Amino acid sequence: MDLLEKCRAYTRADETRDVGLYPFYPAFQGPAEGGQAVLDGAEVCMLGSSGYRALSVNAQVIGAAQDAIALYGTSATGSRLLSGNLDLHENLEADLADFFGYEAALVFSAGYMTNLGVVSALAGPGDQVFLDEKAHASLIDGARLAEASGAVMRQFAHNDPNDLARQLAAAPSTSSLVATDGVFSMEGDLAPVAELVAVCEEFGATLLVDDAHGVGVFGRGRGVVEQTGMRGRVPLMTLTFSKALASQGGAVLADAKTIDFLRHTSRPQIFSSGLSPADTAAAHAALREVRRHAEAEPDALAAAAYLRRALDALGYDVADSAGPVIPVRFPDQLSMLSAQRLLVEHGVYTNAVLPPAGEGHQLRIACTDAHTPDVLEAAIGVFASLREDLLPRYRQAA
Ligand SMILES: Cc1ncc(COP(=O)(O)O)c(C=O)c1O
């Protein structure tokens, strides 16, 4: 059979397109990170961005990226191993290590590449990788690559250190990597980092926390490892620059020997070009901003707490979550997609979550520092005005 036959037979996207409810690849005309964005020529309240600190529209961050282009050009034009290593990368790594309290850091060209490159380089023949069952796709794909070189991948129940302990106790291997998200991207819940540390220390396993969504938000900007008092006890931490740090790229933090090993063995690091000068400088400037305001609680947290309470009071099925992410559940896919569409038509953009990104039928709402009370009140007004359209769907399904 023709290899591309599966593409011609693929109808999933068309099924939602045909009924006018396709929610993906909206093309924004301008920044998607501020409180407002422009979609199809109309202003919408942006409740779908993970730019929690609204720094991609910050003057210092934009200026740093512009200066870097003027001084270094637009591309690193090579692998860092050979010709693409810039002092910009090394300066950022030094500040990351200092801020997060690790010996060293290594910058990759995406958060996805970071997890892929760290897990696949560290786990090999005879090793085991234990993943939280809701871990991000990049950790899963890293473990799949590790499997191809002889590691064994297992999953433990979501946020369940006891299940992890049971599995580690039964595991014959002594070298195990345990990996979890720090903040789960779709549900917004936090990993029980202290309990996972205790289990990993008991069984001699190495813990990796991917704090893509915690950095810049929790623990005085240092993420959930700091927030849970576990600084110094999580050997591997990864992060992305594409959320609160307003750029592209990612980094791993670890001891100096591990970072040196990854610099020379991690394939997404050595077989891909270095992060661009503009992205590197923007991430660095955003890190400086986060550090400068580290003692103040991010406005995004207060905004999310306010919006969560308001949606709950209006009768929406709001799942429990601690940070800027608010999952709103719907009884079925059609009601969720219809809600997403109606909200966009009334000027509020939220993310529709479908498998494999998440389970169930939910809208993922996220607040940022740009969600001032005025912006939020306007959005809450829309949710209130659509109650009569949206809420009967819960009752019909009940
Ligand atoms: C938990 C988590 N890890 C890693 C990534 C990948 O980050 P990036 O967008 O920089 O590739 C994401 C982003 O979607 C994420 O949510």
The ligand as an ORCA input file, in Angstrom:
! r2SCAN-3c Opt
* xyz 0 1
  C       5.763     20.182     30.441
  C       6.388     20.605     29.138
  N       7.640     20.221     28.868
  C       8.250     20.572     27.723
  C       7.601     21.323     26.772
  C       8.292     21.648     25.477
  O       8.717     22.951     25.444
  P       9.023     23.728     24.064
  O       7.750     24.356     23.650
  O      10.077     24.697     24.433
  O       9.514     22.730     23.071
  C       6.316     21.776     27.022
  C       5.613     22.643     26.036
  O       4.642     22.372     25.474
  C       5.671     21.390     28.224
  O       4.411     21.751     28.471
*
